[in-house]
Amino acid sequence: MQHFTIKPGVPLAEQPELGHNRWHPDIPFLSRVKPGEEIIIESLDFLDGQIHDNDDVADVRDVDLTRAHPLTGPFYIEGAEPGDLLVVDLLDINPITPLGFSGVFAKSNGGGFLADYFPEPAKAIWDLKGLYATSRHIPGVRIAGLTHPGLMGCLPSMDLLNEWNRREAPLAKLGLAKPPDPKTAVLRGVTGSAFDRMAAEAARTVPPREHGGNTDIKDLSSGTRIFFPVYVKGAGFSMGDLHFSQGDGEIGFCGAIEMDGATHVAFDLIKGGMAKYGLTAPIFLPSVVKPHYSKYITFEGISVENGKNYYLDATVAYRQACLKAIDYLTRFGYTGPQAYMLLTAAPVEGRIG
């Protein structure tokens, strides 16, 4: 079985043969895999080794988000052609170091879902032992892990990449999207004029798109099956951003328990599957594995914020539910930032109805 290893804590730029942190159809393939084959893919943490095991939040405050999402890949799946579906089975997912981290970015550098209420950075280091995570920064809490990848996808075609850049450009001008940025781009060892051309076009990895991408769905744990549309010959599957645990929505942005990890993956193909099933984006069959909690406290949010009533605004309502939960937890000795990090790191369930 092929096993693709990383050097934990070493930035992707110092081991560029392993992968990439942008999306572009011309990124060289890491290896070839046959349908039916199983491999093990190790991945660096979401922030490329920038967060350290200490009590200082400066590393979260000053994090370079252009380095986010170092991905391992892309993998060439033999026989895959545009229009097919790539079937990916997540067989097992485990940390490869005993530490994880979660945090809240400063409002001035990325922020989070509650940035207007929590504009300052915060950090929690987690000890990962077996099925559980504990943190000296959020005492009295033990979280049962639900390990999963936050980011998976196949390479886009050039037409699809151009479409992403076209439709995201107006948002980028408003500061609501991240345009291509050659600074700190890693394209699996591409250099010279080819790098200059590709890095000027390559899409950032922050949002999910038609090919998959940064979905951050906490239930995609061991036992999950995913069907990815194929847009280039060979599919070009890559993955990273592994989480030990995460609450629905990952409201802190850096809020899951981020980790270096290894994923045991199997591949298959459905020829012509995009047309057969009418798919232009992935579909997911989540795992049946979940931590068992017998009691829940539910907080309701309504579409009212700062005295203004909004009409069926799910974002406002969800934010208000989060704030109510945080306020409740502060009655038991936790600070607001601690409660915020707990909501985004624990397997909290979110519902919109």
C-alpha positions in Angstrom: 0.0 0.0 0.0 1.3 3.5 -0.9 1.8 5.7 2.2 2.5 9.4 1.7 4.3 10.8 4.7 4.8 14.4 5.9 7.2 16.0 8.3 4.9 17.5 11.0 5.6 21.1 11.8 7.7 21.7 8.7 6.0 24.2 6.3 4.8 22.9 2.9 7.2 25.3 1.2 10.0 23.3 2.7 8.6 19.9 1.5 6.8 21.1 -1.7 7.0 17.8 -3.4 4.1 16.7 -1.2 1.4 19.0 -2.4 -0.1 22.4 -2.9 -2.1 25.2 -1.3 -3.9 26.6 -4.3 -6.1 25.1 -7.0 -5.0 24.9 -10.7 -5.4 22.2 -13.3 -1.7 22.2 -14.2 -0.4 21.2 -10.8 1.8 18.1 -11.3 0.4 14.8 -10.0 2.0 13.3 -6.8 1.3 9.7 -7.7 -0.9 7.4 -9.8 -3.6 5.3 -8.1 -5.8 2.6 -9.6 -9.6 2.3 -9.0 -10.0 -0.2 -6.1 -6.7 0.7 -4.6 -6.2 1.9 -1.0 -3.6 4.4 0.1 -2.7 6.4 3.3 -2.4 10.1 2.9 -0.8 12.2 5.7 -1.6 15.9 5.8 -0.2 19.0 7.6 -2.4 21.0 9.9 -4.6 23.7 8.4 -2.2 26.6 9.3 1.0 24.9 8.0 2.7 24.6 11.3 2.4 28.2 12.4 0.7 27.5 15.7 2.9 26.4 18.7 2.4 24.7 22.0 2.5 27.7 24.3 0.2 30.1 26.0 0.9 33.1 23.8 -1.8 34.0 21.3 0.6 36.0 19.1 0.9 33.2 16.6 -2.9 33.1 16.1 -3.0 36.9 16.0 -0.2 37.2 13.4 -1.0 34.1 11.4 -0.3 34.3 7.6 -3.6 33.0 6.1 -2.0 32.9 2.6 -0.3 29.7 3.8 -3.6 28.1 4.9 -4.6 24.6 3.7 -1.5 22.7 2.7 -3.0 19.8 0.8 -1.4 16.5 0.0 -1.8 15.5 -3.7 -3.0 15.7 -6.4 -3.4 12.0 -7.1 -3.9 10.7 -10.7 -6.7 8.1 -10.7 -6.2 5.8 -13.6 -9.1 5.8 -16.1 -10.7 9.0 -14.6 -12.0 11.4 -17.3 -14.0 14.6 -17.2 -17.7 13.7 -16.7 -16.9 10.7 -14.4 -17.6 10.6 -10.7 -14.7 9.8 -8.4 -15.8 7.6 -5.4 -13.7 8.2 -2.3 -14.1 6.1 0.8 -12.7 7.4 4.1 -11.6 4.2 5.8 -9.8 5.6 8.8 -8.6 9.0 10.1 -6.1 9.5 12.9 -3.8 12.1 14.4 -0.1 11.5 13.9 1.1 13.9 16.7 -0.4 14.1 20.2 -1.3 17.8 20.0 -4.0 19.8 18.3 -5.1 23.4 18.4 -8.1 25.6 18.0 -8.6 29.3 18.1 -10.3 32.5 17.1 -8.6 34.8 14.6 -8.4 38.6 15.3 -11.1 40.6 13.6 -8.3 42.5 11.8 -6.9 39.2 10.4 -9.6 36.8 9.2 -12.0 37.1 12.2 -14.7 34.5 12.6 -18.5 34.2 12.7 -18.7 36.3 15.9 -15.9 38.7 15.0 -18.0 41.8 16.0 -18.5 40.3 19.5 -15.0 38.7 19.9 -12.6 40.8 17.9 -9.4 39.7 19.8 -7.5 36.5 19.1 -7.7 33.4 21.3 -6.0 30.0 21.4 -6.4 26.6 22.9 -3.9 23.8 22.7 -5.4 20.3 22.9 -3.8 17.0 24.1 -5.0 14.2 21.9 -5.1 10.9 23.7 -7.0 8.0 22.2 -10.6 9.0 21.6 -10.4 12.1 23.7 -9.1 15.7 23.6 -8.5 17.9 26.7 -7.0 21.4 26.9 -5.3 23.3 29.7 -6.8 26.4 28.1 -10.4 25.2 28.6 -10.3 23.2 31.8 -12.9 20.7 32.9 -13.8 19.7 29.3 -13.1 16.4 27.6 -14.2 16.0 24.0 -14.8 12.7 22.3 -13.2 12.9 18.8 -15.0 12.7 15.5 -12.0 12.9 13.2 -12.6 14.1 9.7 -11.0 16.0 6.8 -12.1 19.6 6.4 -11.0 19.9 2.8 -11.1 17.4 -0.1 -11.5 17.9 -3.8 -10.4 17.3 -7.4 -8.6 19.7 -9.7 -10.7 22.1 -11.7 -10.6 22.4 -15.4 -9.2 25.6 -16.8 -12.7 26.7 -17.8 -13.9 26.0 -14.3 -11.0 27.9 -12.7 -11.7 30.9 -15.0 -15.3 30.8 -13.9 -14.4 30.8 -10.3 -12.1 33.8 -10.7 -14.7 35.7 -12.8 -17.6 35.3 -10.4 -15.4 35.9 -7.2 -13.7 39.0 -8.5 -16.6 41.4 -7.5 -16.6 39.9 -4.0 -12.8 40.2 -3.8 -13.1 44.0 -4.5 -15.4 44.2 -1.5 -13.1 42.2 0.7 -15.5 39.3 0.8 -13.4 36.8 -1.2 -9.7 36.1 -1.7 -8.3 36.5 -5.2 -5.3 34.6 -6.6 -2.2 35.6 -4.6 1.2 34.3 -5.7 2.7 35.1 -2.3 3.4 31.8 -0.4 1.8 29.8 -3.2 3.0 26.2 -3.3 2.2 24.3 -6.5 4.0 20.9 -6.0 7.4 22.1 -6.9 6.6 24.2 -10.0 9.1 27.0 -10.4 10.1 29.7 -12.9 7.8 31.1 -15.6 5.4 28.2 -15.2 5.0 29.1 -11.5 4.5 32.8 -12.3 1.7 32.0 -14.8 -0.1 29.4 -12.6 0.2 31.3 -9.3 -1.4 34.4 -10.9 -4.4 32.2 -11.9 -4.6 29.6 -9.1 -7.6 29.8 -6.8 -7.4 30.1 -3.0 -8.7 27.2 -1.0 -11.0 29.0 1.5 -14.4 28.3 0.0 -16.1 25.1 -1.1 -16.8 25.0 -4.8 -18.2 22.6 -7.5 -15.1 20.3 -7.2 -15.4 19.9 -3.4 -13.0 22.1 -1.4 -13.3 23.4 2.1 -16.6 21.9 3.2 -15.8 21.5 6.9 -18.6 18.9 7.5 -17.9 17.3 10.8 -19.8 14.1 10.1 -17.4 13.0 7.3 -15.6 10.6 9.6 -14.4 7.1 9.1 -16.9 5.2 7.0 -17.9 8.1 4.8 -18.3 7.8 1.1 -18.1 10.8 -1.2 -18.8 11.2 -5.0 -16.7 13.9 -6.6 -17.3 15.3 -10.1 -14.2 14.8 -12.3 -13.2 17.9 -14.3 -9.7 16.9 -15.6 -8.2 13.7 -16.9 -6.9 11.7 -13.8 -9.3 13.6 -11.5 -6.4 15.1 -9.4 -7.7 14.3 -5.9 -6.1 16.2 -2.9 -7.0 16.5 0.7 -5.9 18.1 4.0 -7.2 20.3 6.9 -7.8 17.3 9.2 -9.9 17.9 12.4 -10.0 15.9 15.6 -13.4 17.4 16.4 -15.5 20.3 15.2 -18.8 22.0 15.9 -21.3 22.5 13.1 -20.4 25.7 11.1 -16.8 25.8 12.6 -17.9 29.3 13.8 -14.4 30.3 14.9 -12.9 29.8 11.4 -9.8 28.3 13.1 -12.3 26.6 15.4 -12.0 22.9 14.9 -9.4 21.0 16.8 -6.8 21.1 14.0 -4.3 18.4 13.7 -1.6 16.7 11.6 -3.1 13.4 10.5 -3.3 10.4 8.3 -6.3 9.2 6.3 -6.7 5.7 4.9 -8.5 6.2 1.6 -9.9 4.0 -1.1 -10.9 5.0 -4.7 -13.3 3.9 -7.4 -14.9 5.4 -10.5 -18.4 5.7 -11.9 -17.9 6.3 -15.7 -20.1 9.0 -17.0 -21.5 9.5 -13.5 -22.0 13.3 -13.7 -24.5 13.0 -16.6 -26.1 9.8 -15.3 -26.9 11.3 -11.9 -27.1 15.0 -12.9 -24.2 16.1 -10.6 -22.1 19.2 -10.9 -20.9 19.2 -7.2 -20.1 16.4 -4.7 -22.6 14.4 -2.7 -21.8 12.9 0.6 -22.8 9.7 2.4 -21.7 10.6 6.0 -20.5 7.9 8.4 -22.7 6.3 10.9 -20.0 6.9 13.6 -20.8 9.6 16.1 -19.9 10.4 19.7 -22.8 9.3 21.9 -24.2 12.1 24.1 -27.5 11.3 25.8 -28.3 14.9 26.8 -28.4 18.1 24.9 -29.2 21.7 25.7 -30.8 23.6 22.8 -30.5 27.3 22.3 -32.9 29.0 19.9 -31.9 32.0 17.8 -34.3 34.4 16.2 -33.8 36.9 13.3 -33.4 39.9 15.6 -30.1 41.7 16.2 -29.3 45.0 17.8 -33.0 45.9 17.9 -33.6 45.2 14.2 -36.0 42.5 13.0 -34.7 40.6 9.9 -36.9 38.5 7.7 -36.1 34.8 7.8 -32.4 35.5 8.2 -30.8 32.2 9.1 -27.4 33.8 9.6 -28.7 36.3 12.2 -30.7 33.6 13.9 -27.7 31.2 14.1 -25.5 33.9 15.4 -28.0 34.8 18.2 -28.2 31.1 19.2 -24.4 30.9 19.5 -24.3 34.1 21.6 -27.0 32.7 23.9 -25.0 29.5 24.4 -21.8 31.4 25.1 -23.6 33.6 27.6 -24.9 30.5 29.3 -21.5 28.9 29.6 -20.0 32.0 31.1 -22.3 31.4 34.1 -20.2 28.4 34.9 -16.8 30.1 35.1 -15.7 30.1 31.5 -14.7 33.3 29.8 -16.5 34.4 26.6 -13.5 33.4 24.4 -13.3 30.0 26.1 -17.0 29.4 25.6 -16.7 30.5 21.9 -13.8 28.1 21.3 -15.7 25.3 23.0 -18.7 25.8 20.7 -16.5 25.6 17.6 -14.4 22.7 18.8 -16.9 20.3 20.4 -19.3 18.3 18.2 -22.1 20.8 18.6 -25.2 20.3 16.4 -26.6 23.2 14.4 -30.1 23.2 13.0 -31.9 25.6 10.7 -35.7 25.3 10.6 
